[in-house]
Amino acid sequence: MAEFINLNKARKAKARADKPIRAQENRIRFGRTRSEKAADAADKARIAKKLDDSKRD
């Protein structure tokens, strides 16, 4: 006979297992200094300006 599974406990166990992975992703995404964010914004602006300047009308 098949083994019964409590779906509520399985869902919570999966959420507990995924929590460290999600935390690591958030550290990478949001854990940057102001200067790093400013440098990335400047790079994006420079690339966008170069792209716009190279377009033909």
Secondary structure, 3 states (H helix, E strand, C coil): CCCCCCHHHHHHHHHHHHHHHHHHHHHHHHCCCHHHHHHHHHHHHHHHHHHHHHCCC
